[in-house]
Amino acid sequence: MVKAKRTGTKVTTGKVRLSYAHLFEPHAIEGNDPKYSVSVIISKDDKETLKAIKEAVNEAKEIGKGKFGGKIPPNLKTPLRDGDEERPDDEAYSNSYFLNANSKNKPGIVDINVHPILDATEVYSGCYGRLTLNFYAYSASGNKGIAAGLGNVQKLEDGEPLGGFTRAEDDFDAVEGEDNFLD
């Protein structure tokens, strides 16, 4: 079983599902700078990962007090959100929490044996993996909160693709005995 772990504000998740995965090419949202990003879907049953994230967020709040004028604001935005409340019509987010993580730097992406994955179609919205996340405080344009920085990604297994995407390997079967169809 894949276990979550935390070192300060850095968390290595347990098994999570990836959504809105932009891990091989940076993606710009609403005119912002392009970033590598992913929505991380965490089962509400994964108490270990959720506990590690909550502890890392609390540590980031303490470290970030200076950005918040010396004290933690009561309405501070935090990254972990409830899928049942915020995405009730999306089955992928059912009985789950989620957070969005991004980075200007390209994440390292490896398979279950820690070999680099170079084929962008191998890591997609709907597959399962684990990630390293670093939580940090921000204060910009009147917004204050804790954000999740995207570290690295390890793909653990395939899953049902989200957002209508299908892989060519799943759409077709091998065709036998059709070598020369021009005869």
TORLOKE-172517 format. One record per residue: residue number from 1; x, y, z of N, C-alpha, C in turn. Coordinates in Angstrom, 2 decimals, padded with zeros to 5 digits. Example, Ala and Ser with C-alpha at 12.3 -4.5 7.8 and 13.67 -1.06 7.14 Angstrom:
<nodes>
num,n.c1,n.c2,n.c3,ca.c1,ca.c2,ca.c3,c.c1,c.c2,c.c3
1,013.19,-005.69,007.80,012.30,-004.50,007.80,013.20,-003.30,007.80
2,012.85,-002.25,007.08,013.67,-001.06,007.14,012.90,000.03,007.87
</nodes>
This chain:
<nodes>
num,n.c1,n.c2,n.c3,ca.c1,ca.c2,ca.c3,c.c1,c.c2,c.c3
1,000.83,-001.20,000.00,000.00,000.00,000.00,000.87,001.25,000.00
2,000.44,002.24,-000.72,001.19,003.50,-000.82,000.81,004.38,000.36
3,001.80,004.79,001.12,001.53,005.60,002.31,001.94,007.05,002.07
4,001.16,007.94,002.67,001.49,009.36,002.62,002.57,009.66,003.65
5,003.34,010.70,003.39,004.30,011.15,004.39,004.45,012.66,004.29
6,004.89,013.25,005.39,005.04,014.70,005.43,006.38,015.05,006.04
7,007.05,016.02,005.45,008.26,016.60,006.03,008.05,018.11,005.97
8,007.74,018.71,007.10,007.47,020.15,007.12,006.25,020.46,006.28
9,006.43,021.32,005.28,005.31,021.71,004.41,005.26,020.87,003.13
10,006.12,019.86,003.04,006.13,018.98,001.86,005.40,017.69,002.18
11,004.48,017.30,001.28,003.70,016.08,001.45,003.91,015.19,000.24
12,004.13,013.91,000.49,004.05,012.90,-000.56,002.72,012.20,-000.32
13,001.83,012.29,-001.28,000.48,011.76,-001.10,000.46,010.24,-001.15
14,-000.64,009.68,-000.69,-000.95,008.28,-000.98,-001.50,008.24,-002.40
15,-002.25,007.18,-002.71,-002.81,007.03,-004.06,-003.94,008.03,-004.26
16,-003.80,008.87,-005.28,-004.79,009.90,-005.61,-005.12,009.78,-007.10
17,-006.18,010.45,-007.50,-006.57,010.46,-008.91,-006.24,011.83,-009.49
18,-005.75,011.85,-010.71,-005.38,013.10,-011.36,-006.52,013.58,-012.26
19,-006.77,014.87,-012.25,-007.77,015.48,-013.11,-007.20,016.80,-013.63
20,-007.68,017.24,-014.77,-007.16,018.47,-015.39,-005.63,018.46,-015.39
21,-005.06,017.33,-015.83,-003.61,017.15,-015.77,-002.92,017.87,-016.93
22,-002.10,018.86,-016.58,-001.25,019.58,-017.54,000.18,019.43,-017.01
23,000.74,018.23,-017.24,002.02,017.89,-016.61,003.19,017.90,-017.58
24,002.91,017.81,-018.87,003.99,017.78,-019.86,004.17,019.12,-020.57
25,003.08,019.90,-020.63,003.14,021.24,-021.24,002.47,022.22,-020.29
26,003.05,023.39,-020.07,002.39,024.37,-019.21,001.11,024.88,-019.85
27,000.17,025.25,-019.02,-001.16,025.67,-019.47,-001.49,027.00,-018.80
28,-001.99,027.97,-019.57,-002.35,029.28,-019.01,-003.84,029.32,-018.70
29,-004.17,029.81,-017.52,-005.57,029.96,-017.11,-005.89,031.45,-017.00
30,-006.92,031.86,-017.71,-007.43,033.25,-017.63,-006.33,034.30,-017.75
31,-005.48,034.14,-018.75,-004.46,035.15,-019.03,-003.27,035.15,-018.09
32,-003.22,034.23,-017.14,-002.07,034.14,-016.24,-000.90,033.48,-016.95
33,000.28,033.51,-016.30,001.44,032.84,-016.88,001.16,031.34,-017.00
34,001.66,030.71,-018.07,001.47,029.27,-018.21,002.18,028.51,-017.08
35,001.50,027.50,-016.54,002.07,026.69,-015.47,001.71,025.22,-015.69
36,002.51,024.36,-015.11,002.17,022.94,-015.05,001.19,022.81,-013.90
37,000.12,022.03,-014.10,-000.90,021.98,-013.06,-001.66,020.67,-013.09
38,-002.32,020.39,-011.97,-003.17,019.20,-011.86,-004.15,019.42,-010.72
39,-005.33,018.87,-010.89,-006.30,018.80,-009.80,-006.12,017.41,-009.19
40,-005.88,017.37,-007.89,-005.60,016.13,-007.18,-006.86,015.72,-006.42
41,-007.41,014.56,-006.77,-008.63,014.06,-006.13,-008.23,013.03,-005.08
42,-008.60,013.29,-003.82,-008.20,012.45,-002.69,-009.45,011.86,-002.05
43,-009.51,010.56,-001.98,-010.66,009.89,-001.35,-010.79,010.32,000.10
44,-012.03,010.53,000.53,-012.25,010.88,001.94,-011.84,009.74,002.87
45,-011.66,008.53,002.30,-011.21,007.38,003.10,-009.70,007.39,003.32
46,-008.96,008.19,002.57,-007.50,008.25,002.70,-007.13,009.23,003.82
47,-007.38,008.79,005.05,-007.17,009.65,006.23,-005.70,010.08,006.35
48,-004.79,009.19,005.95,-003.36,009.48,006.10,-002.93,010.67,005.22
49,-003.33,010.65,003.95,-002.98,011.76,003.05,-003.64,013.05,003.52
50,-004.92,012.97,003.89,-005.65,014.17,004.34,-005.02,014.76,005.59
51,-004.62,013.90,006.52,-003.97,014.37,007.76,-002.64,015.05,007.43
52,-001.85,014.44,006.55,-000.55,015.02,006.17,-000.74,016.38,005.53
53,-001.76,016.51,004.65,-002.01,017.79,003.99,-002.45,018.84,005.01
54,-003.37,018.48,005.90,-003.84,019.45,006.89,-002.70,019.92,007.80
55,-001.83,019.00,008.20,-000.68,019.38,009.04,000.28,020.29,008.27
56,000.53,019.98,007.00,001.43,020.81,006.19,000.84,022.20,005.97
57,-000.48,022.27,005.75,-001.16,023.57,005.58,-001.03,024.37,006.87
58,-001.22,023.73,008.03,-001.09,024.44,009.31,000.33,024.95,009.51
59,001.32,024.16,009.13,002.71,024.61,009.24,002.97,025.78,008.31
60,002.41,025.73,007.08,002.58,026.83,006.13,001.93,028.11,006.66
61,000.81,027.97,007.37,000.17,029.14,007.99,001.10,029.78,009.01
62,001.72,028.96,009.84,002.63,029.48,010.87,003.83,030.17,010.23
63,004.42,029.50,009.23,005.59,030.06,008.55,005.21,031.35,007.82
64,003.98,031.41,007.30,003.55,032.55,006.50,002.97,033.71,007.27
65,002.98,033.65,008.60,002.40,034.74,009.40,002.93,036.10,008.99
66,004.19,036.17,008.63,004.81,037.44,008.23,004.10,038.04,007.02
67,003.65,037.18,006.10,002.94,037.68,004.92,001.53,038.14,005.26
68,001.04,037.71,006.41,-000.33,038.04,006.83,-000.36,039.11,007.91
69,000.73,039.87,008.04,000.76,040.94,009.04,000.94,040.42,010.46
70,001.58,039.27,010.61,001.92,038.76,011.94,000.89,037.82,012.56
71,-000.29,037.73,011.97,-001.27,036.79,012.51,-002.03,036.12,011.37
72,-002.61,034.96,011.68,-003.33,034.19,010.66,-004.75,034.73,010.53
73,-005.12,035.24,009.34,-006.48,035.77,009.16,-007.53,034.67,009.30
74,-008.71,035.01,009.85,-009.75,034.00,010.04,-010.33,033.46,008.73
75,-010.29,034.26,007.67,-010.90,033.84,006.40,-009.85,033.40,005.37
76,-008.74,032.89,005.85,-007.63,032.48,005.00,-008.06,031.37,004.04
77,-007.73,031.53,002.76,-008.05,030.49,001.77,-007.07,029.33,001.93
78,-007.62,028.12,001.96,-006.77,026.94,002.02,-007.06,026.07,000.80
79,-006.11,025.23,000.40,-006.25,024.53,-000.88,-007.22,023.35,-000.90
80,-007.44,022.70,000.24,-008.25,021.48,000.26,-009.74,021.83,000.21
81,-010.44,021.25,-000.79,-011.87,021.56,-000.97,-012.67,020.27,-001.02
82,-013.93,020.35,-000.64,-014.81,019.18,-000.57,-015.50,018.96,-001.91
83,-015.21,017.85,-002.55,-015.79,017.54,-003.86,-017.30,017.37,-003.83
84,-017.84,016.83,-002.71,-019.28,016.64,-002.60,-020.02,017.98,-002.57
85,-019.38,019.00,-001.98,-020.01,020.33,-001.88,-019.78,021.17,-003.13
86,-018.54,021.15,-003.65,-018.19,022.06,-004.74,-018.41,021.47,-006.14
87,-018.45,020.15,-006.25,-018.65,019.50,-007.56,-019.68,018.37,-007.41
88,-020.89,018.69,-006.94,-021.87,017.63,-006.66,-022.31,016.84,-007.89
89,-022.18,017.44,-009.08,-022.62,016.75,-010.30,-021.51,015.99,-011.00
90,-020.30,016.01,-010.44,-019.16,015.33,-011.06,-018.82,014.09,-010.24
91,-019.13,012.92,-010.80,-018.95,011.67,-010.07,-017.50,011.42,-009.66
92,-016.54,011.92,-010.44,-015.12,011.72,-010.13,-014.75,012.36,-008.79
93,-015.51,013.39,-008.38,-015.20,014.10,-007.14,-016.07,013.64,-005.97
94,-016.90,012.63,-006.19,-017.80,012.11,-005.15,-017.00,011.46,-004.03
95,-017.42,011.70,-002.78,-016.75,011.16,-001.59,-015.25,011.47,-001.60
96,-014.90,012.67,-002.07,-013.48,013.05,-002.18,-013.27,014.51,-001.81
97,-012.05,014.78,-001.43,-011.57,016.16,-001.35,-010.71,016.37,-002.59
98,-010.46,017.63,-002.93,-009.55,017.90,-004.03,-008.79,019.17,-003.76
99,-007.66,019.30,-004.44,-006.89,020.54,-004.40,-006.23,020.71,-005.75
100,-005.92,021.95,-006.06,-005.23,022.26,-007.31,-003.79,022.61,-006.97
101,-002.87,021.99,-007.70,-001.44,022.26,-007.48,-000.84,022.70,-008.80
102,000.10,023.65,-008.73,000.76,024.07,-009.96,002.19,024.50,-009.69
103,002.93,024.64,-010.78,004.33,025.05,-010.69,004.77,025.63,-012.02
104,005.71,026.55,-011.97,006.32,027.06,-013.20,007.32,026.05,-013.73
105,007.80,025.18,-012.86,008.80,024.17,-013.25,008.11,022.86,-013.63
106,008.64,022.22,-014.66,008.07,020.95,-015.13,008.33,019.87,-014.06
107,007.27,019.15,-013.69,007.47,018.09,-012.70,008.21,016.90,-013.30
108,008.96,016.20,-012.45,009.50,014.91,-012.87,008.35,013.92,-012.85
109,008.27,013.06,-013.84,007.16,012.11,-013.93,007.75,010.72,-014.12
110,007.42,009.81,-013.20,007.97,008.45,-013.25,006.85,007.42,-013.14
111,007.19,006.18,-013.53,006.23,005.09,-013.41,006.39,004.41,-012.06
112,005.70,003.30,-011.88,005.69,002.60,-010.59,007.08,002.08,-010.21
113,007.94,001.87,-011.23,009.31,001.41,-010.98,010.31,002.56,-010.97
114,009.81,003.79,-010.92,010.60,005.02,-010.87,011.42,005.24,-012.14
115,010.90,004.74,-013.27,011.50,005.03,-014.57,010.79,006.24,-015.16
116,011.52,007.16,-015.78,010.88,008.36,-016.34,009.80,008.00,-017.37
117,008.70,008.73,-017.33,007.65,008.61,-018.34,007.80,009.80,-019.28
118,008.01,009.51,-020.55,008.23,010.57,-021.54,007.02,010.75,-022.45
119,006.14,009.74,-022.51,004.96,009.78,-023.37,003.82,010.48,-022.62
120,003.45,011.65,-023.10,002.42,012.45,-022.42,001.07,011.74,-022.34
121,000.80,010.79,-023.23,-000.50,010.10,-023.18,-000.57,009.08,-022.05
122,000.56,008.76,-021.42,000.59,007.79,-020.33,000.03,008.36,-019.03
123,000.15,009.67,-018.85,-000.31,010.32,-017.62,-001.41,011.29,-018.01
124,-002.63,010.97,-017.62,-003.80,011.68,-018.13,-004.82,011.87,-017.01
125,-005.79,012.73,-017.28,-006.87,012.96,-016.32,-007.67,011.67,-016.16
126,-007.66,011.14,-014.94,-008.36,009.90,-014.65,-007.43,008.80,-014.16
127,-006.13,008.90,-014.46,-005.22,007.87,-013.97,-004.90,008.13,-012.49
128,-004.28,007.14,-011.86,-003.97,007.23,-010.43,-002.47,007.36,-010.23
129,-002.10,008.12,-009.22,-000.68,008.31,-008.95,-000.49,008.83,-007.54
130,000.71,009.26,-007.30,001.03,009.96,-006.06,001.90,011.16,-006.43
131,001.85,012.17,-005.62,002.56,013.41,-005.95,003.29,013.94,-004.74
132,004.28,014.77,-005.01,004.85,015.58,-003.94,004.27,016.98,-004.10
133,003.82,017.51,-002.98,003.22,018.84,-002.93,003.93,019.65,-001.87
134,004.13,020.92,-002.14,004.71,021.81,-001.13,003.73,022.94,-000.87
135,003.33,023.09,000.37,002.33,024.10,000.73,003.03,025.36,001.21
136,002.54,026.51,000.73,003.18,027.78,001.05,002.13,028.89,001.16
137,002.49,029.92,001.91,001.60,031.07,002.11,001.78,032.06,000.97
138,000.67,032.73,000.62,000.75,033.81,-000.37,-000.12,034.97,000.09
139,000.26,036.14,-000.36,-000.53,037.34,-000.13,-000.32,038.22,-001.35
140,-001.34,038.25,-002.23,-001.20,039.00,-003.48,-002.55,039.58,-003.87
141,-002.55,040.83,-004.27,-003.77,041.51,-004.74,-004.93,041.39,-003.76
142,-004.62,041.47,-002.48,-005.67,041.40,-001.46,-006.09,039.97,-001.11
143,-005.60,038.99,-001.85,-005.91,037.59,-001.53,-004.82,037.00,-000.66
144,-005.24,036.34,000.39,-004.29,035.70,001.29,-004.69,034.25,001.46
145,-003.69,033.38,001.47,-004.02,031.98,001.65,-002.82,031.08,001.61
146,-003.13,029.79,001.54,-002.11,028.76,001.42,-002.35,028.09,000.07
147,-001.28,027.91,-000.69,-001.38,027.28,-002.00,-000.57,025.99,-001.99
148,-000.86,025.14,-002.98,-000.13,023.88,-003.14,000.77,023.98,-004.36
149,002.06,023.86,-004.13,003.02,023.82,-005.22,003.19,022.38,-005.70
150,003.20,022.20,-007.01,003.34,020.88,-007.61,004.81,020.48,-007.63
151,005.10,019.32,-007.08,006.46,018.78,-007.13,006.58,017.76,-008.24
152,006.69,016.49,-007.88,006.85,015.43,-008.85,005.66,014.49,-008.84
153,005.58,013.63,-009.86,004.43,012.74,-010.04,004.94,011.33,-010.30
154,004.30,010.37,-009.62,004.54,008.95,-009.90,003.22,008.33,-010.31
155,003.16,007.81,-011.53,001.94,007.14,-011.98,001.89,005.75,-011.34
156,000.74,005.43,-010.74,000.59,004.12,-010.11,-000.22,003.16,-010.95
157,-001.31,003.65,-011.56,-002.12,002.76,-012.39,-003.07,003.55,-013.28
158,-003.55,002.87,-014.31,-004.52,003.49,-015.21,-005.87,003.60,-014.52
159,-006.69,004.51,-015.00,-008.05,004.68,-014.51,-008.94,005.11,-015.67
160,-010.21,005.17,-015.41,-011.17,005.61,-016.42,-010.84,007.06,-016.79
161,-010.53,007.35,-018.08,-010.20,008.73,-018.45,-011.36,009.69,-018.15
162,-011.02,010.87,-017.67,-012.02,011.90,-017.37,-012.09,012.88,-018.52
163,-013.24,013.50,-018.71,-013.39,014.55,-019.71,-013.50,014.04,-021.13
164,-013.93,012.78,-021.31,-014.16,012.28,-022.65,-012.91,011.85,-023.40
165,-011.75,011.97,-022.79,-010.50,011.58,-023.45,-010.38,010.06,-023.47
166,-009.99,009.51,-024.61,-009.70,008.08,-024.68,-008.33,007.88,-025.30
167,-007.69,006.79,-024.92,-006.39,006.46,-025.47,-006.60,005.60,-026.71
168,-005.73,005.76,-027.71,-005.84,004.98,-028.93,-005.82,003.48,-028.63
169,-005.00,003.05,-027.64,-004.91,001.65,-027.27,-006.25,001.10,-026.78
170,-007.08,001.98,-026.20,-008.38,001.55,-025.68,-009.47,001.60,-026.76
171,-009.26,002.40,-027.79,-010.28,002.55,-028.84,-010.24,001.44,-029.89
172,-009.07,000.81,-030.07,-008.92,-000.16,-031.15,-008.40,-001.49,-030.65
173,-008.75,-002.56,-031.40,-008.17,-003.87,-031.20,-007.17,-004.11,-032.32
174,-006.23,-004.99,-032.10,-005.30,-005.37,-033.17,-006.09,-006.06,-034.27
175,-005.73,-005.79,-035.51,-006.41,-006.39,-036.65,-005.48,-007.45,-037.23
176,-005.96,-008.69,-037.29,-005.14,-009.80,-037.77,-005.53,-010.17,-039.19
177,-004.57,-010.62,-039.96,-004.82,-011.13,-041.29,-005.24,-010.06,-042.29
178,-004.99,-008.82,-042.01,-005.39,-007.72,-042.90,-004.15,-007.00,-043.44
179,-003.03,-007.74,-043.55,-001.77,-007.11,-043.89,-001.82,-006.33,-045.20
180,-002.37,-006.96,-046.25,-002.38,-006.28,-047.52,-003.81,-006.16,-048.01
181,-004.44,-005.08,-047.68,-005.85,-004.90,-048.02,-006.05,-004.36,-049.44
182,-004.96,-004.15,-050.17,-005.08,-003.63,-051.53,-005.19,-004.74,-052.57
183,-005.02,-005.99,-052.17,-005.10,-007.11,-053.14,-006.47,-007.23,-053.75
</nodes>
